[in-house]
């Protein structure tokens, strides 16, 4: 059985050799893919609203604003957030890599802080963005964010 598996592996390696010479992998480096997939943003500001989605659509919960710094395909951001009903507010800090972002939410007047992780999309035509993030709190929940840069 072992000899059959070895022979099968050698046959597969020989079969894919022509494909590897026809399509060089030097152009598929991860850094090149990320660099060309996301337009470079300059340093700036952002504003928007966050909401939870339910059966009837989006339920707006509050607003946020802040600043960001970008270096090619990575960056950082800091900002503030406020619930519309005035029940809570706080700060946020985070990092992005390509279209992926993560960071921490802190609540004012509380020792509470929660991690978040998500993905975003930028429309450079009208300078808007959409994002979705999972908030890692006692009960995990998903927030949707829409805004402008």
C-alpha positions as CSV (number, residue, x, y, z in Angstrom):
1,X,0.0,0.0,0.0
2,X,2.8,2.4,0.9
3,X,4.5,1.7,-2.5
4,X,1.2,2.5,-4.3
5,X,0.9,5.8,-2.5
6,X,4.5,6.8,-3.3
7,X,4.0,5.9,-7.0
8,X,0.7,7.9,-7.1
9,X,2.4,10.9,-5.5
10,X,5.3,10.8,-8.0
11,X,2.8,10.6,-10.9
12,X,0.8,13.6,-9.6
13,X,4.1,15.6,-9.2
14,X,5.1,14.8,-12.8
15,X,1.6,15.7,-14.1
16,X,1.6,19.1,-12.5
17,X,5.1,20.1,-13.6
18,X,4.1,21.4,-17.0
19,X,1.4,23.6,-15.2
20,X,3.9,25.1,-12.8
21,X,6.3,26.1,-15.7
22,X,3.4,27.6,-17.7
23,X,2.1,29.8,-14.8
24,X,4.9,31.3,-12.8
25,X,4.0,31.9,-9.2
26,X,6.2,35.0,-8.8
27,X,3.3,37.3,-9.7
28,X,1.1,35.7,-7.0
29,X,2.9,36.8,-4.0
30,X,0.4,37.7,-1.2
31,X,1.8,41.3,-0.8
32,X,1.2,42.0,-4.5
33,X,-2.4,40.6,-4.4
34,X,-3.3,42.8,-1.4
35,X,-1.5,45.9,-2.7
36,X,-3.4,45.8,-6.0
37,X,-6.8,44.7,-4.5
38,X,-7.3,47.7,-2.3
39,X,-6.9,51.3,-3.4
40,X,-4.4,53.2,-1.3
41,X,-6.2,55.7,1.0
42,X,-4.5,58.8,2.3
43,X,-4.8,59.9,5.9
44,X,-8.2,61.4,6.8
45,X,-11.4,61.3,8.7
46,X,-14.5,59.1,8.8
47,X,-18.0,59.5,10.0
48,X,-21.0,57.1,10.0
49,X,-23.7,55.2,11.7
50,X,-23.9,51.7,13.2
51,X,-26.9,49.4,13.2
52,X,-28.1,45.9,13.9
53,X,-30.0,44.0,11.2
54,X,-33.3,42.4,12.0
55,X,-36.3,41.0,10.0
56,X,-37.5,44.4,8.9
57,X,-34.1,45.8,7.9
58,X,-31.5,47.8,9.8
59,X,-32.1,49.2,13.3
60,X,-29.8,52.3,13.7
61,X,-28.2,52.3,17.1
62,X,-25.7,55.2,17.0
63,X,-23.0,57.2,15.3
64,X,-19.2,57.2,15.2
65,X,-16.4,59.4,13.9
66,X,-12.7,59.4,13.9
67,X,-9.4,59.6,12.0
68,X,-7.3,57.1,10.1
69,X,-3.7,56.7,8.9
70,X,-2.9,54.5,6.0
71,X,0.3,53.0,4.7
72,X,-0.2,51.2,1.4
73,X,-2.2,48.1,2.6
74,X,-2.1,48.6,6.4
75,X,-3.3,51.4,8.7
76,X,-4.7,52.4,12.0
77,X,-7.8,54.3,13.2
78,X,-9.1,55.9,16.4
79,X,-12.5,57.4,17.0
80,X,-15.5,57.9,19.2
81,X,-19.0,56.3,19.2
82,X,-22.3,57.3,20.8
83,X,-25.6,55.5,21.1
84,X,-28.6,57.5,19.8
85,X,-30.5,56.9,23.1
86,X,-27.6,58.3,25.2
87,X,-27.2,55.1,27.1
88,X,-23.5,54.7,26.3
89,X,-20.6,56.2,24.4
90,X,-16.9,55.5,24.2
91,X,-13.8,55.2,22.1
92,X,-12.5,52.8,19.5
93,X,-9.0,52.0,18.3
94,X,-7.9,49.6,15.7
95,X,-5.8,48.4,12.8
96,X,-6.6,47.4,9.2
97,X,-4.8,45.1,6.8
98,X,-6.3,45.1,3.3
99,X,-10.0,45.0,3.8
100,X,-9.8,43.3,7.2
101,X,-10.0,45.4,10.4
102,X,-9.8,44.7,14.1
103,X,-9.6,46.6,17.3
104,X,-11.1,47.4,20.7
105,X,-14.2,49.3,21.9
106,X,-14.1,51.1,25.2
107,X,-17.2,52.3,27.1
108,X,-16.9,55.7,28.9
109,X,-17.2,55.5,32.7
110,X,-16.8,51.7,32.7
111,X,-13.9,49.3,32.8
112,X,-15.7,47.4,30.0
113,X,-13.9,46.9,26.7
114,X,-14.7,44.6,23.9
115,X,-12.7,43.3,20.9
116,X,-14.1,43.5,17.4
117,X,-13.1,42.0,14.0
118,X,-14.6,42.6,10.6
119,X,-14.4,43.4,6.9
120,X,-15.0,46.6,5.0
121,X,-15.5,47.9,1.5
122,X,-14.7,51.4,0.2
123,X,-16.5,53.0,-2.8
124,X,-13.8,55.5,-4.0
125,X,-16.3,57.1,-6.5
126,X,-18.4,58.7,-3.7
127,X,-16.0,58.2,-0.8
128,X,-18.4,56.0,1.2
129,X,-17.8,52.7,3.0
130,X,-19.7,49.7,4.3
131,X,-18.5,47.4,7.0
132,X,-19.6,44.5,9.2
133,X,-18.0,43.6,12.5
134,X,-18.4,40.9,15.1
135,X,-18.3,42.4,18.6
136,X,-16.7,39.9,21.0
137,X,-18.6,40.7,24.2
138,X,-20.4,38.4,26.7
139,X,-23.0,37.9,24.0
140,X,-21.4,38.1,20.5
141,X,-23.3,40.3,18.1
142,X,-22.8,41.7,14.6
143,X,-22.9,45.5,13.8
144,X,-23.2,47.0,10.4
145,X,-21.6,50.3,9.7
146,X,-22.1,52.8,6.8
147,X,-20.3,56.1,6.4
148,X,-18.1,58.4,4.5
149,X,-14.4,59.1,4.4
